[in-house]
Amino acid sequence: MQDCEIFEAGDVALQSGITLPDAKLAYKTHGQLNADKTNAVLYPTRFYGTHDDNAFLIGPGMALDPERYFIVVPDLTGNGLSSSPSNTPQPFDKARFPGIAIYDNVMLQRRLLREEFGVEHLALVVGWSMGAQQAYHWAALFPEEVECIAPIAGSARTSPHNHVFLEGVKAAVTADCAWQQGDYDKQPVTGLRAMGRCWAGWALSQTFYRKHLYRKMGYSSVEEFLVGFWEDLFLKRDANNMLAQIWTWQHSDISDNEIYDGNFEQALAAITARAIVMPGETDLYFPPADSAYEVEHMPNAELRTIPSIWGHYAGGAANPDDVAFVDAALKELLGG
């Protein structure tokens, strides 16, 4: 059992035009909401992460201190806790699960905040990877409701190169004959192992491997790291859930809505929230050059690159120096 709450959203009309029946949004909260409801922070999850995976940035003395802030951590759809292929009944189960956009997630989160807590203003929206995509969407869709954002190792729009990477990891699992077009009864183990190995070459930098930093994680060789960390990680995941979240990732674009009608630069210019955008210096998914372009078009944003050789994982919990870098930026955004 996961230590979380479930927001029962009912039948939800998605951006695609499909209605998802009995939609569910899992979430966890930390701290207490103050009387005037001005201390709310939204901290959405990353690709296949859960609310528990976000705990590394929450704690006494940190920027996200539960003694000061009411921190809401919503679980991205497709992660197995919120509405996902693995927990949605027919006819939208397994591979028939509809595509759910970042836009749809933000709309669900906004309902959660308003209907459960009466929160209409956020002091900060912060997130890593797909969490960063959600932070960008919040600030573009509801600029008057968001004071600050901190997108960490993410993007306002998925780039063509990022899209191609995701096509590769999708192919690794769907090539397994056990996948059966998503109608498997047992997980496609061979495909999941292959997916993990594909991911291993992208998530961490060339320098990470050259300096054998996997040894700091307890692995004596690259092969042991590939089997003991990456294959093991992906064998614990549901293939259809990952494919659903990859669809969400590939379709992420803050301008893909009726407000901006595909004008990406206009959507960026509408982000009035104070922003510290933190790409990882060696991130192969979301390179700093992409973030620099976004910041150039945002009126109140600063680019602050994480000086790390941990690749995309610079935005996560793996390296204490990177966590300290991110925490310092969050403290600055929140006024100390």
C-alpha positions in Angstrom: 0.0 0.0 0.0 1.2 3.5 -0.9 1.1 6.2 1.8 -1.1 8.6 -0.2 -4.5 10.0 -0.8 -6.7 9.6 -3.9 -8.6 12.5 -5.5 -11.7 11.1 -7.2 -12.2 13.3 -10.2 -15.1 11.5 -11.8 -15.5 11.4 -15.6 -12.9 13.7 -17.1 -12.9 15.1 -20.6 -9.4 14.9 -21.9 -7.7 17.4 -24.3 -7.9 14.6 -26.9 -11.7 14.6 -26.8 -11.9 11.2 -25.0 -13.7 11.1 -21.6 -11.8 9.0 -19.0 -14.3 7.5 -16.6 -13.6 7.6 -12.9 -10.3 9.4 -13.2 -8.1 9.3 -10.1 -5.2 11.5 -9.0 -3.0 10.1 -6.2 -1.1 12.7 -4.1 0.7 13.2 -0.8 0.9 16.3 1.3 3.6 17.6 3.7 3.1 20.4 6.3 0.1 22.5 7.0 -1.8 25.0 4.9 -1.7 28.4 6.6 -4.8 30.5 7.4 -4.6 32.7 4.3 -3.5 29.8 2.1 -0.4 31.5 0.8 2.2 28.8 1.6 1.2 26.2 -0.9 3.9 24.5 -3.1 3.2 22.1 -5.9 5.8 19.4 -6.5 4.6 17.0 -9.3 6.4 13.7 -10.0 8.7 12.7 -12.8 8.7 9.8 -15.3 7.5 6.7 -13.5 8.3 8.3 -10.1 5.9 8.4 -7.2 5.4 11.0 -4.5 7.9 9.1 -2.3 10.6 9.6 -4.9 10.2 13.4 -4.4 11.1 13.2 -0.7 14.8 14.0 -1.3 14.0 17.8 -1.6 11.6 17.9 1.3 12.7 18.2 5.0 13.6 20.5 7.9 16.1 23.2 7.0 15.6 22.7 3.3 13.8 25.1 1.0 10.7 22.7 1.0 10.5 22.7 4.8 7.1 21.3 6.0 7.3 23.6 9.0 7.0 26.5 6.6 5.2 25.3 3.5 2.2 23.1 2.6 3.7 20.9 -0.1 1.4 18.9 -2.4 3.0 16.1 -4.4 0.6 14.9 -7.1 1.4 11.6 -9.0 1.6 11.9 -12.8 -1.0 9.8 -14.5 0.4 6.6 -15.8 2.6 5.9 -12.8 0.4 3.1 -11.5 -1.1 5.1 -8.6 -3.0 7.8 -10.4 -5.1 6.7 -13.4 -3.0 4.3 -15.4 -3.2 1.4 -17.9 -2.6 -1.0 -15.0 -5.4 0.2 -12.8 -8.1 1.4 -15.2 -10.9 -1.1 -15.9 -12.1 -2.0 -19.4 -12.6 -0.6 -21.9 -9.6 1.8 -21.2 -7.3 -0.8 -19.6 -3.8 -1.8 -20.9 -2.9 -0.5 -24.4 -6.4 1.0 -24.8 -5.6 3.6 -22.1 -6.1 7.1 -23.7 -3.3 9.6 -24.2 -3.3 12.0 -21.3 -1.4 15.2 -21.9 0.5 17.3 -19.4 -2.3 19.8 -19.9 -4.8 17.2 -18.6 -2.6 16.5 -15.6 -2.4 20.2 -14.7 -6.2 20.6 -15.0 -6.6 17.6 -12.6 -4.1 19.1 -10.2 -5.8 22.5 -10.3 -9.1 20.8 -9.4 -7.4 18.9 -6.5 -6.0 22.1 -5.1 -9.2 24.0 -5.3 -11.7 21.3 -4.4 -9.8 19.6 -1.6 -7.9 22.6 -0.1 -9.3 25.8 -1.4 -5.9 26.8 -2.8 -6.0 29.2 -5.7 -2.4 30.6 -5.6 0.9 28.7 -5.5 4.1 30.1 -4.0 6.1 27.7 -6.2 5.8 24.9 -8.7 8.9 22.8 -8.8 9.7 19.6 -10.6 12.4 17.4 -12.2 12.1 16.0 -15.7 8.4 15.5 -16.5 7.8 17.4 -13.2 9.6 20.3 -14.9 7.2 20.0 -17.9 4.3 20.3 -15.5 5.8 23.4 -13.8 6.2 25.1 -17.2 2.6 24.3 -18.1 1.3 25.7 -14.8 3.0 29.0 -15.3 1.9 29.3 -19.0 -1.7 28.2 -18.4 -2.3 30.1 -15.2 0.2 32.9 -14.9 -1.7 34.8 -12.3 -1.9 31.8 -10.0 1.8 30.9 -9.9 4.4 33.1 -8.1 7.6 31.1 -8.9 8.6 28.1 -10.9 11.7 25.9 -10.8 11.9 23.6 -13.8 14.8 21.1 -13.1 16.2 19.2 -16.1 13.1 19.5 -18.1 11.5 21.5 -21.0 8.6 23.6 -21.9 8.3 21.5 -25.2 9.7 18.1 -26.0 12.4 18.6 -28.7 12.6 16.4 -31.8 15.8 14.8 -30.5 14.1 14.0 -27.2 11.2 12.5 -29.2 13.6 10.3 -31.1 15.3 9.0 -28.0 11.9 8.0 -26.6 11.0 6.2 -29.9 14.1 4.1 -29.3 13.2 3.0 -25.8 9.6 2.3 -26.8 10.9 0.0 -29.6 13.0 -1.9 -27.1 9.9 -3.1 -25.2 7.4 -3.4 -28.0 9.8 -5.6 -30.1 9.4 -8.3 -27.4 6.9 -10.8 -28.7 5.6 -11.2 -25.2 4.3 -7.6 -25.3 1.4 -8.8 -27.6 0.4 -5.3 -28.6 -0.1 -4.4 -24.9 -2.4 -7.3 -24.2 0.1 -9.3 -22.2 -0.8 -11.2 -19.0 2.8 -11.4 -17.9 5.2 -8.5 -18.3 7.5 -8.6 -21.4 10.6 -9.3 -19.4 13.1 -9.4 -22.3 11.8 -6.0 -23.6 11.9 -4.5 -20.1 15.5 -5.6 -19.7 16.4 -4.1 -23.1 14.6 -0.9 -22.3 16.6 -0.5 -19.1 19.9 -0.9 -21.0 18.8 1.7 -23.6 17.9 4.1 -20.9 21.3 3.6 -19.2 23.2 5.2 -22.1 21.1 8.3 -22.0 20.3 9.0 -18.3 24.0 9.5 -17.3 26.8 11.3 -19.0 29.9 10.0 -20.9 32.0 11.4 -18.1 30.0 9.6 -15.5 31.0 6.3 -17.1 34.6 7.4 -17.9 35.1 8.2 -14.2 33.4 4.9 -13.1 30.9 6.8 -10.8 28.7 3.7 -10.8 31.2 2.4 -8.2 29.9 5.1 -5.8 26.5 3.5 -6.3 27.9 0.1 -5.2 28.5 -1.6 -8.6 32.0 -2.9 -9.4 31.6 -2.9 -13.2 29.5 -1.5 -16.0 27.8 -4.9 -16.6 26.9 -5.2 -12.9 25.5 -1.7 -13.1 23.4 -2.5 -16.2 22.0 -5.7 -14.6 21.8 -4.8 -10.9 20.5 -1.2 -11.4 19.0 -0.6 -14.8 17.5 -4.0 -15.6 16.3 -4.4 -12.1 14.7 -1.0 -12.1 12.8 -1.6 -15.3 11.7 -5.1 -14.4 9.8 -3.5 -11.5 7.7 -1.4 -13.9 4.6 -2.0 -16.0 5.3 -1.8 -19.7 1.9 -0.2 -20.6 2.3 2.3 -17.8 5.7 3.4 -19.1 4.4 3.7 -22.7 1.5 5.8 -21.5 3.9 8.2 -19.8 6.2 8.2 -22.8 3.1 9.4 -24.9 2.6 12.2 -22.3 6.3 13.1 -22.5 6.4 13.1 -26.3 3.4 15.4 -26.6 4.4 17.9 -24.0 4.1 21.5 -25.4 3.0 24.5 -23.4 1.6 26.1 -26.5 -0.5 23.1 -27.6 -3.8 24.4 -26.4 -6.6 26.9 -27.3 -4.9 29.7 -25.5 -1.7 29.8 -27.6 -2.7 27.8 -30.6 0.8 26.4 -31.2 2.7 29.7 -30.7 5.5 28.5 -28.5 7.3 31.8 -28.0 4.0 33.5 -27.1 3.4 30.9 -24.4 6.9 31.4 -23.0 6.4 35.2 -23.0 3.2 34.7 -21.0 5.1 33.1 -18.1 5.3 36.0 -15.7 6.3 33.9 -12.6 9.8 34.4 -11.4 11.7 31.4 -12.7 15.1 29.7 -12.1 15.5 27.2 -14.9 18.0 24.5 -14.0 19.2 22.2 -16.7 21.9 19.7 -16.0 25.2 20.6 -17.7 25.6 17.1 -19.2 21.9 16.2 -19.6 21.4 14.3 -22.9 17.6 14.5 -22.7 17.2 18.2 -22.0 20.5 20.0 -22.9 21.2 23.5 -21.5 20.9 25.0 -25.0 17.2 24.2 -25.1 16.7 25.7 -21.7 18.6 28.8 -22.8 16.2 29.4 -25.7 13.2 29.1 -23.4 14.7 31.5 -20.8 15.4 34.0 -23.6 11.7 34.2 -24.3 10.5 34.3 -20.6 10.3 37.8 -19.1 11.3 37.0 -15.5 13.6 33.9 -15.8 17.2 33.0 -15.1 19.2 30.1 -16.5 21.2 28.4 -13.8 22.9 25.3 -15.1 23.7 22.5 -12.6 27.5 21.9 -12.9 27.4 18.2 -12.8 28.6 15.1 -14.7 25.6 13.1 -13.5 23.7 13.7 -16.7 19.9 13.8 -16.4 20.3 12.5 -12.8 21.8 15.9 -11.7 18.2 16.8 -11.1 17.5 13.9 -8.8 18.7 12.5 -5.5 21.8 10.6 -6.7 24.5 13.3 -6.0 24.4 15.3 -2.8 26.2 18.3 -4.4 23.5 18.6 -7.1 20.8 18.4 -4.5 22.4 21.2 -2.5 22.7 23.3 -5.7 19.0 22.9 -6.4 18.0 23.5 -2.8 19.9 26.7 -2.7 18.0 28.0 -5.8 14.7 27.0 -4.3 15.6 28.9 -1.1 16.3 31.9 -3.2 13.0 31.7 -5.0 11.1 31.3 -1.7 12.8 34.3 -0.2 15.4 32.6 2.0 
